[in-house]
């Protein structure tokens, strides 16, 4: 059941949004319009969540659709949302006309779609979680949980949106929880666990109903990986054993049809030990032109603080986009124009200000605050 205070929180949220933006001295005052968003460029979808009684899982309260323009104008539309959805279980279609989602665990099973205004809900499957659209919007990738004793394994599946045909990839995704479309294709990349040796990349070709392993030079892969929008590069992480302990090393490499080549390490994650930087998941957010990627790094080693750092495709450090010891920025998307990185910004110290959604200008680091939250029990998320 929907939280009875959610409507009141929505009103409070919008009032605080208008007030905080109008009071900003560092940014021009945005023009706020409630209405439909028509532009694909720099469309940002974000929302609020709370942890409700009876479940430890955060559930979406509201979703807001915003467009950033060079004049600092933000147009906001709020769909009617009266269903329980987890923030990691909803995605925006490539044509910006609908959402794909799965309900929270306590509601209906399956993959669903709904219109951008929250209406026309359609059930596509009766099983599955974590949907992702293919680049052209014709297929939806999703996972399905398999219980094998104490292990949590997933099957990797693809649903044809028009015919509702479902194809299940040959290899089970053991120990891992992330799969992704290789852009501009019907191929899915994920990691297959192998306790007897190294974890391996596996590529499932949905159109040909085949699959194959991708050679990653025998490296022991970890869950983080991200293929560039042009499908030519990949950022991934590997598990390293050293005399002084273990660490996670991040690499960027050429992604070819059969293997990963020319890999270059660009960052080593010390896991919050204080001796090495700590990298937040996901491992990389790519620029639309596939020339740069951003990662969230804490150079102080503090668990609660991170800044956004940008690298090029050769693994060279380009810039530290943010440097805010009192705030922790977590990259969520790179805008379609490439001008902004949209991030969740939260206080790094307990007792400080509350969360906000910001669009950070990649060129000069200036921020546009899209929303601020005044309720300590409410958190933000950004829809991809």
C-alpha positions as CSV (number, residue, x, y, z in Angstrom):
1,X,0.0,0.0,0.0
2,X,1.2,3.5,-0.8
3,X,2.5,5.5,2.1
4,X,-0.3,7.8,3.2
5,X,2.1,10.6,3.8
6,X,3.6,10.4,0.3
7,X,1.3,13.0,-1.2
8,X,2.2,15.5,1.6
9,X,5.9,14.7,1.1
10,X,5.5,15.3,-2.6
11,X,4.0,18.8,-1.9
12,X,6.7,19.5,0.7
13,X,9.4,18.3,-1.8
14,X,8.2,20.6,-4.6
15,X,7.9,23.6,-2.3
16,X,11.4,23.0,-0.9
17,X,12.7,22.5,-4.5
18,X,11.3,25.8,-5.6
19,X,12.5,27.6,-2.5
20,X,16.0,26.1,-2.5
21,X,16.5,26.9,-6.2
22,X,15.2,30.5,-5.9
23,X,17.5,31.1,-2.9
24,X,20.7,29.9,-4.6
25,X,23.2,32.7,-4.9
26,X,25.8,30.8,-7.0
27,X,23.4,29.8,-9.8
28,X,20.9,31.7,-11.8
29,X,17.3,31.2,-10.8
30,X,15.8,28.4,-12.9
31,X,12.4,28.6,-14.5
32,X,10.3,25.8,-13.2
33,X,7.4,24.5,-15.3
34,X,5.1,21.5,-14.5
35,X,4.4,19.8,-17.8
36,X,5.6,17.2,-20.3
37,X,9.2,16.8,-21.3
38,X,9.7,16.6,-25.1
39,X,13.4,16.9,-25.5
40,X,15.6,13.8,-25.4
41,X,18.8,15.9,-24.9
42,X,19.7,16.3,-21.3
43,X,16.6,14.7,-20.0
44,X,17.1,13.6,-16.4
45,X,14.7,11.4,-14.4
46,X,15.2,11.3,-10.7
47,X,13.0,10.5,-7.7
48,X,12.7,10.0,-4.0
49,X,12.7,6.8,-1.9
50,X,12.0,5.8,1.7
51,X,12.4,2.5,3.6
52,X,8.9,1.5,4.6
53,X,7.8,-0.6,7.5
54,X,8.0,-4.4,7.0
55,X,10.8,-4.3,4.5
56,X,14.5,-3.2,4.5
57,X,14.3,-2.3,0.8
58,X,13.8,1.4,-0.2
59,X,10.7,1.9,-2.3
60,X,10.1,4.8,-4.7
61,X,7.9,7.6,-3.5
62,X,7.9,9.9,-6.5
63,X,9.6,10.4,-9.9
64,X,10.4,13.7,-11.5
65,X,11.4,14.3,-15.1
66,X,13.7,17.2,-15.7
67,X,15.4,18.8,-18.7
68,X,18.6,20.8,-18.3
69,X,19.3,23.5,-20.9
70,X,22.1,26.0,-21.4
71,X,19.8,28.8,-20.0
72,X,19.7,26.8,-16.7
73,X,16.0,26.1,-17.3
74,X,14.6,23.0,-15.7
75,X,11.3,21.6,-16.8
76,X,9.8,19.1,-14.4
77,X,7.0,16.6,-14.9
78,X,5.8,14.3,-12.2
79,X,4.1,11.0,-13.3
80,X,1.3,9.6,-11.3
81,X,3.0,6.7,-9.4
82,X,0.8,4.6,-7.2
83,X,2.8,1.3,-7.1
84,X,5.7,-0.1,-5.1
85,X,8.9,-0.1,-7.2
86,X,12.5,-0.4,-6.1
87,X,14.8,2.4,-7.4
88,X,17.2,-0.2,-8.9
89,X,14.4,-1.9,-10.8
90,X,13.1,0.9,-13.2
91,X,14.6,2.1,-16.5
92,X,13.7,4.7,-19.1
93,X,13.1,3.5,-22.7
94,X,15.5,4.8,-25.4
95,X,12.6,6.8,-27.1
96,X,11.7,8.4,-23.7
97,X,8.1,7.2,-24.0
98,X,7.8,4.6,-21.3
99,X,9.4,2.8,-18.3
100,X,10.3,-0.8,-17.8
101,X,10.2,-2.0,-14.2
102,X,9.6,-4.8,-11.7
103,X,7.6,-4.5,-8.6
104,X,9.1,-4.8,-5.1
105,X,9.5,-8.3,-3.8
106,X,6.2,-8.2,-1.9
107,X,4.1,-7.4,-5.0
108,X,3.5,-9.0,-8.4
109,X,6.3,-11.0,-10.1
110,X,7.5,-10.2,-13.6
111,X,8.6,-7.4,-15.9
112,X,6.2,-4.6,-16.6
113,X,6.1,-1.4,-18.7
114,X,4.1,1.8,-18.1
115,X,3.7,5.2,-19.9
116,X,5.9,8.1,-19.0
117,X,2.9,9.6,-17.1
118,X,2.5,6.4,-14.9
119,X,-0.5,5.0,-16.8
120,X,-1.0,2.1,-19.2
121,X,0.7,-0.5,-17.1
122,X,1.3,-3.8,-19.0
123,X,2.7,-7.1,-17.7
124,X,5.2,-8.6,-20.1
125,X,6.4,-11.6,-18.1
126,X,5.5,-13.4,-14.9
127,X,9.1,-13.6,-13.6
128,X,12.3,-11.6,-13.6
129,X,14.0,-8.6,-12.1
130,X,16.3,-5.7,-13.1
131,X,15.2,-4.8,-16.7
132,X,17.4,-3.0,-19.2
133,X,16.4,-1.8,-22.6
134,X,18.4,-2.6,-25.7
135,X,19.7,0.4,-27.6
136,X,16.9,0.4,-30.1
137,X,14.2,-0.5,-27.5
138,X,13.1,-3.7,-29.2
139,X,14.4,-6.1,-26.4
140,X,14.5,-6.0,-22.6
141,X,17.3,-7.8,-20.7
142,X,16.3,-9.1,-17.3
143,X,17.6,-11.5,-14.7
144,X,15.8,-14.4,-12.9
145,X,16.9,-15.7,-9.5
146,X,17.7,-19.4,-9.0
147,X,18.3,-20.8,-5.6
148,X,20.8,-23.6,-5.4
149,X,21.4,-24.4,-1.8
150,X,23.0,-21.4,-0.2
151,X,24.0,-19.9,-3.6
152,X,22.2,-17.1,-5.4
153,X,22.5,-17.6,-9.1
154,X,20.7,-15.8,-12.0
155,X,19.6,-16.8,-15.4
156,X,20.1,-14.0,-18.0
157,X,17.1,-13.5,-20.2
158,X,16.0,-11.3,-23.1
159,X,12.4,-10.4,-24.0
160,X,11.3,-9.3,-27.4
161,X,8.9,-6.4,-26.6
162,X,6.8,-6.9,-29.8
163,X,6.4,-10.7,-29.9
164,X,6.9,-11.3,-26.1
165,X,9.3,-14.1,-27.0
166,X,11.7,-14.8,-24.2
167,X,15.2,-16.2,-24.7
168,X,17.3,-17.5,-21.8
169,X,21.1,-17.4,-22.3
170,X,23.0,-20.7,-22.1
171,X,25.3,-19.9,-19.1
172,X,24.0,-19.2,-15.6
173,X,25.5,-16.1,-13.9
174,X,26.9,-17.6,-10.7
175,X,28.0,-15.3,-7.8
176,X,27.4,-12.1,-9.8
177,X,24.4,-9.8,-10.2
178,X,25.1,-7.6,-13.2
179,X,24.6,-8.0,-17.0
180,X,24.6,-5.3,-19.7
181,X,23.7,-4.9,-23.4
182,X,26.6,-4.3,-25.7
183,X,25.4,-1.1,-27.3
184,X,23.9,-1.2,-30.8
185,X,23.6,-4.9,-30.8
186,X,21.5,-7.8,-29.4
187,X,24.5,-9.2,-27.4
188,X,24.6,-9.3,-23.6
189,X,27.8,-9.3,-21.6
190,X,28.1,-10.8,-18.1
191,X,30.5,-12.7,-15.9
192,X,30.3,-16.4,-15.2
193,X,31.7,-17.5,-11.9
194,X,34.1,-20.5,-11.8
195,X,35.3,-21.4,-8.3
196,X,38.0,-23.7,-9.7
197,X,39.7,-21.0,-11.8
198,X,39.1,-17.4,-12.8
199,X,35.8,-15.7,-13.4
200,X,35.1,-15.2,-17.1
201,X,33.3,-12.8,-19.4
202,X,30.4,-14.5,-21.3
203,X,28.7,-13.0,-24.4
204,X,25.1,-14.1,-25.2
205,X,23.9,-13.4,-28.7
206,X,20.1,-13.1,-28.5
207,X,19.5,-12.7,-32.3
208,X,21.4,-15.9,-33.1
209,X,20.6,-17.7,-29.8
210,X,24.3,-18.5,-29.2
211,X,26.9,-17.7,-26.7
212,X,30.7,-17.7,-26.2
213,X,33.3,-16.9,-23.6
214,X,35.4,-13.7,-24.1
215,X,39.1,-14.0,-23.4
216,X,40.2,-11.6,-20.7
217,X,43.8,-12.8,-20.5
218,X,42.9,-15.2,-17.6
219,X,42.3,-12.3,-15.2
220,X,40.0,-13.0,-12.2
221,X,37.1,-10.6,-13.0
222,X,34.9,-8.8,-10.5
223,X,31.3,-7.6,-10.9
224,X,32.1,-4.1,-12.2
225,X,32.2,-3.7,-16.0
226,X,30.9,-1.1,-18.4
227,X,31.1,-1.1,-22.2
228,X,31.4,2.2,-24.0
229,X,28.4,3.5,-26.1
230,X,30.2,2.7,-29.4
231,X,30.9,-0.9,-28.2
232,X,34.6,-0.5,-28.7
233,X,36.0,-0.1,-25.2
234,X,35.4,-1.6,-21.8
235,X,36.1,-0.6,-18.2
236,X,36.3,-3.6,-15.9
237,X,37.9,-4.7,-12.6
238,X,40.0,-7.6,-11.5
239,X,40.8,-9.2,-8.1
240,X,44.5,-8.9,-7.2
241,X,46.4,-10.8,-4.5
242,X,49.5,-9.2,-3.2
243,X,52.0,-9.8,-0.4
244,X,50.4,-7.1,1.7
245,X,46.8,-8.2,1.0
246,X,44.2,-8.0,-1.7
247,X,42.9,-5.1,-3.8
248,X,40.7,-4.4,-6.8
249,X,42.3,-3.0,-9.9
250,X,40.3,-1.1,-12.6
251,X,41.3,-1.3,-16.2
252,X,40.3,0.1,-19.5
253,X,40.7,-2.0,-22.7
254,X,39.8,-2.6,-26.3
255,X,36.7,-4.7,-26.6
256,X,36.8,-7.0,-29.7
257,X,34.7,-9.8,-31.0
258,X,36.7,-12.5,-29.3
259,X,38.9,-11.0,-26.6
260,X,39.8,-8.0,-24.5
261,X,43.1,-6.5,-25.6
262,X,45.4,-3.6,-24.8
263,X,44.2,-3.4,-21.2
264,X,45.7,-0.7,-19.1
265,X,45.2,-0.3,-15.3
266,X,44.2,3.2,-14.3
267,X,43.2,2.9,-10.7
268,X,43.6,0.5,-7.7
269,X,40.9,0.3,-5.1
270,X,42.1,0.0,-1.5
271,X,38.6,-0.8,-0.2
272,X,38.5,2.1,2.2
273,X,41.8,1.1,3.9
274,X,43.1,4.7,3.7
275,X,46.2,3.6,1.9
276,X,44.7,3.5,-1.6
277,X,41.8,5.3,-3.3
278,X,38.4,3.7,-2.9
279,X,36.2,3.4,-6.0
280,X,32.4,3.3,-5.8
281,X,30.2,1.0,-7.9
282,X,29.4,1.2,-10.8
283,X,33.0,1.2,-12.1
284,X,32.4,3.7,-14.9
285,X,29.9,6.1,-16.5
286,X,30.7,6.8,-20.2
287,X,30.4,10.0,-22.1
288,X,28.0,9.8,-25.1
289,X,30.9,10.0,-27.6
290,X,32.8,7.1,-25.9
291,X,35.9,9.2,-25.4
292,X,35.8,9.6,-21.6
293,X,34.5,7.9,-18.5
294,X,33.8,9.0,-15.0
295,X,34.4,7.1,-11.7
296,X,33.7,8.0,-8.1
297,X,36.9,8.0,-6.1
298,X,37.7,8.7,-2.5
299,X,41.3,9.8,-2.3
300,X,41.0,10.1,1.5
301,X,40.0,6.5,1.9
302,X,36.9,7.6,3.8
303,X,34.0,5.3,3.3
304,X,31.5,8.2,3.3
305,X,33.2,10.6,0.9
306,X,33.9,10.4,-2.8
307,X,34.5,12.8,-5.7
308,X,34.0,12.5,-9.5
309,X,37.2,11.8,-11.6
310,X,37.3,11.7,-15.4
311,X,39.6,9.6,-17.5
312,X,40.1,9.2,-21.2
313,X,40.0,5.9,-23.2
314,X,43.7,5.3,-22.7
315,X,43.3,5.5,-18.9
316,X,44.9,8.9,-18.6
317,X,43.6,11.1,-15.8
318,X,41.9,14.1,-17.3
319,X,40.5,16.0,-14.3
320,X,39.1,15.7,-10.9
321,X,35.7,17.2,-11.6
322,X,34.7,17.7,-8.0
323,X,36.7,18.3,-4.8
324,X,34.3,18.7,-2.0
325,X,35.5,17.2,1.4
326,X,32.2,18.0,3.0
327,X,30.1,16.4,0.2
328,X,30.2,13.0,-1.4
329,X,29.2,12.9,-5.2
330,X,28.1,9.7,-6.8
331,X,27.9,9.7,-10.6
332,X,24.7,8.3,-12.0
333,X,24.4,9.4,-15.7
334,X,26.3,11.4,-18.3
335,X,23.8,13.7,-20.1
336,X,23.0,13.0,-23.8
337,X,24.7,16.2,-24.9
338,X,27.8,15.3,-22.9
339,X,27.7,18.7,-21.1
340,X,26.7,17.4,-17.7
341,X,27.2,14.6,-15.3
342,X,24.2,14.1,-13.1
343,X,25.1,13.0,-9.6
344,X,23.6,12.4,-6.1
345,X,25.4,14.7,-3.7
346,X,25.1,13.9,0.0
347,X,26.9,15.1,3.1
348,X,30.0,13.2,4.0
349,X,29.6,13.9,7.7
350,X,26.7,12.9,9.9
351,X,24.5,15.9,10.9
352,X,25.2,18.0,7.8
353,X,22.9,19.1,5.0
354,X,20.6,16.5,3.3
355,X,20.8,15.0,-0.1
356,X,20.5,16.8,-3.4
357,X,20.5,16.0,-7.2
358,X,23.0,18.1,-9.1
359,X,23.9,18.5,-12.8
360,X,27.7,19.2,-13.0
361,X,29.1,21.0,-16.0
362,X,31.9,18.8,-17.3
363,X,33.8,21.8,-18.7
364,X,34.0,24.1,-15.6
365,X,32.6,22.0,-12.7
366,X,29.7,24.4,-12.0
367,X,26.6,22.8,-10.5
368,X,22.9,23.2,-11.2
369,X,20.9,22.0,-8.2
370,X,17.9,20.1,-9.5
371,X,16.4,19.2,-6.2
372,X,17.1,19.2,-2.5
373,X,15.5,17.1,0.2
374,X,14.5,18.3,3.6
375,X,13.4,14.9,5.1
376,X,16.3,12.8,6.5
377,X,14.3,9.6,5.9
378,X,14.1,10.3,2.1
379,X,16.9,9.5,-0.4
380,X,17.3,10.3,-4.1
381,X,17.9,8.1,-7.0
382,X,18.5,8.7,-10.7
383,X,16.9,6.6,-13.5
384,X,19.1,5.4,-16.3
